[in-house]
């Protein structure tokens, strides 16, 4: 093998190695970008979950208050009906 052939083979090997390195760097950059995007999405999901949990708590509190008001109205209606019956029975 001549020196020129050896140099050409070495240059081809170097070019191949540099291309592989470049491709790997591109993959790493893309993976890092995807990881950053995933972390940002996770952050948004955590915020949404917190907001939704707070809204659910508020809705549950309102439902509890409405249920209590409903029981009170029902109790008053029963009392009123009993009073009306008592007056009609006299």
Helices and strands as residue ranges (DSSP letters): H 3-89
